Amino acid sequence: MSNLEDAEEEEFLELEEEVETISQRILEYRISLPDQLSSTFSSLIASQRPVYPTHLVEQGNEAAGFTQGLVRLTESEKMDLVVAEEAGKIQLLKQKIASNATTMPIMLNKMKEYIAKIDKLESSNGIDGIIRPAFKRKRIS
């Protein structure tokens, strides 16, 4: 009987230790999770901000009244913005081309299926009245 009690007590101590480690992990997650979420959210928001070609500064008196509060960009900054904009456009174009290239085999298979269905309808006996002449394919010989 004492072996059974010792085994139960040992199992109870192991479970107690496991519960303690799990509670420590939960406490660590509760402490670190808000910081991780806020940093992830702020980096996500920062990555989605558009880049504007001008920066607002102190209000100054300039000859042209409509350009007050804006700083003129240097040539290198303008070139950097143009290069960044073109890089974004090139990346978007590459994504669209890749998307179109992946859907091309699917579209070709569908076209072949539809052409086969049309040919089957044309070759059937007595079906000539179903397909209007305007929609019939012209045979090239």
Secondary structure as UniProt FT lines:
FT   HELIX           2..47
FT   HELIX           65..67
FT   TURN            68..69
FT   HELIX           75..123
FT   TURN            125..126
FT   TURN            128..130
FT   HELIX           133..135
//
